[in-house]
C-alpha cells in the first residue's frame, strides 16, 4: 500500500511507520542511528538498494534483495555512504 511521506523529523519515521504496521524498510543508504531506531520498533532495514523501485521491489518479493549492511557516516561537514552512489 502507498503511505504518503509525512516529512522528515529526526526519529519520527520509525515510530510513524511502526504505527502503520510496516515491518521492513528498503533504502539506498541510511545512518546507523536511523537503522537502530527502526530496529527498536521491530522494523527490518535493507540497505544498499540500487535501481528502479519496480526492480528493487521485484528483488524483495523474490527474496533476492540482500542488505549490504553498509551504513552512512557523517564526519563533520563531509558525508560518506560507503559504496553508495
C-alpha positions in Angstrom: 0.0 0.0 0.0 1.1 3.6 -0.5 1.6 5.8 2.5 2.4 9.4 1.9 5.7 10.6 3.5 4.8 13.0 6.3 8.2 14.7 6.0 11.5 14.3 7.8 11.8 14.9 11.5 14.6 13.2 13.4 13.4 9.9 14.9 9.8 10.4 13.6 9.6 7.9 10.7 10.5 4.7 12.7 7.6 5.5 15.1 5.2 6.5 12.3 6.0 3.5 10.1 5.8 1.2 13.1 2.4 2.5 13.9 1.4 1.8 10.3 2.3 -1.9 10.7 5.4 -1.6 8.4 7.9 -4.4 9.1 10.6 -3.7 6.5 12.2 -0.6 5.1 14.3 -0.7 1.9 16.8 2.1 1.4 19.8 3.1 -0.7 21.6 4.4 2.3 20.8 5.2 6.0 22.8 6.2 9.1 23.4 3.8 11.9 21.2 5.8 14.4 18.3 5.6 12.0 18.8 1.8 11.5 18.9 1.3 15.2 15.6 3.3 15.7 13.9 1.2 13.1 15.2 -2.0 14.6 14.0 -0.9 18.1 10.5 -0.6 16.6 10.8 -4.2 15.1 11.4 -2.9 11.6 14.0 -4.7 9.5 16.2 -2.4 7.3 17.6 -3.4 4.0 20.4 -1.0 3.0 22.1 -0.7 -0.4 19.2 -0.9 -2.7 20.0 0.2 -6.2 17.8 0.6 -9.3 14.3 1.5 -10.1 11.6 1.0 -7.4 10.0 -1.7 -9.6 13.3 -3.6 -9.9 14.0 -3.3 -6.2 10.5 -4.5 -5.3 10.8 -7.4 -7.7 14.1 -8.4 -5.9 12.5 -8.0 -2.5 9.5 -10.1 -3.4 11.7 -12.8 -4.9 13.8 -12.8 -1.7 16.9 -11.9 -3.7 17.4 -8.4 -2.3 20.3 -8.5 0.2 21.3 -5.7 2.5 24.9 -4.5 2.2 24.8 -3.6 5.9 26.9 -0.5 5.0 25.5 2.4 6.9 26.1 6.1 6.1 28.5 8.0 8.3 28.7 11.7 8.8 32.1 13.3 9.5 31.9 17.0 10.3 30.7 18.5 7.1 31.5 15.6 4.8 29.1 12.8 4.1 30.1 9.3 3.2 27.8 6.4 2.4 30.2 3.5 1.9 29.7 2.2 -1.6 26.5 4.1 -2.4 26.5 6.5 -5.4 
